[in-house]
Amino acid sequence: MTTDTGVPAQPRKHEQAITQAVATTCDGTTTIADCFPDKMLAQVIAKQLETDVAHVITVDELDAITEIDANNAGITTLSGVEHLKNLKTVHLSDNQISDLTPLRDCEHLYDVRLYNASVSDVSPLANKTELWGIGLGNNFIKDFSTMTNVPKLGWADIYSNLIEDVSFIEQWPNCGSIWLSGNPFTDVSPLARATWLDRLQLENNAISDMSPFADFSPKQYSMNDNQGINMGDVTVDAGGDHGLHGEGPCGRLSAPEEDLSGRRRLRCRDRHRHLEGCLGQRRLFGQVQRIG
């Protein structure tokens, strides 16, 4: 299977399961089971309140819930979560949740992690002015451009999705760390313009040209297992650790700090400012512009 750009799609660890969220009523006269129709989620809420799902949940009790931590709990829908007005932390990885709509009304979200789920639409996470981090790796998300007005977003772990365009990074001006491995995009120009990036992971992508990074280099980046990378004149601070990974056999590496054979981490101190080697079985070549 290929994407619209003709790039082979990344293999999925699971098939997408879609369950639409439905609006519920939680007005202080309904039970937990009625407010949260997903049986497993209802049990999680009841456990937090030290009661059972037949308990009539009050508005004060709803307002007191600030986190949901239930990884791999068999939850399929977030219906009812829209009533948790003070919710800050959502850790629901390894649940087949597809619809984030109930999170739209949770204005105080700070940390949202739904790894290995079935999410495809992140627009409900827009306008979250307190949101600090998202962990949405291994989902079915193609477009993050709808996730606007998140001024405090500091990190995004969104590996193994269906991302073909990374221009959305330009609307995340405080996102210092982003993990983008296993996505089918090929153009890294928007990332090179995001000079606020400190940490960047680009492994198992289909990138062939890293020359946009000629004038900018994140403090840490990892980009092994890309195909036919031409580094051009990418800046490399050889005195630091940029997480450049490689596997032997490797091409000539001028003045290596350590032997690459049997190792995956590549470091180089080279007074001649020349770096030549490979990432995985692919060639890496270019001129080192700065020696730390």
Number of C-alpha atoms within 10 A of each C-alpha: 9 10 14 10 11 9 16 14 20 19 11 15 10 12 11 17 14 16 14 15 20 14 17 17 14 22 14 15 14 17 20 26 22 20 23 28 18 18 16 17 25 24 18 19 24 19 12 15 16 9 14 17 22 13 15 19 23 16 15 9 13 21 13 14 18 15 19 18 15 18 16 14 16 16 20 22 26 25 23 24 26 22 23 23 19 18 24 19 19 21 19 24 22 19 21 26 27 23 23 21 22 21 27 17 19 20 20 18 24 20 19 23 21 23 25 24 27 25 24 21 19 21 17 18 26 18 17 23 17 17 24 19 22 22 21 25 24 26 27 21 21 18 19 21 17 15 18 18 16 21 17 17 22 18 21 22 19 23 25 27 25 22 22 18 18 20 18 16 19 15 17 22 17 18 23 18 21 23 21 24 26 26 29 27 19 18 18 19 15 16 21 19 16 20 16 16 24 15 19 22 21 21 21 19 25 23 21 15 18 18 19 19 22 18 13 18 20 21 15 16 22 18 22 25 23 21 18 16 21 17 22 17 17 21 20 25 19 21 13 14 15 21 19 17 20 26 20 16 15 18 16 11 20 16 16 14 13 12 14 19 12 10 12 17 17 22 22 23 20 19 12 11 17 16 23 17 22 25 25 19 18 20 18 21 20 19 17 24 15 14 16 9
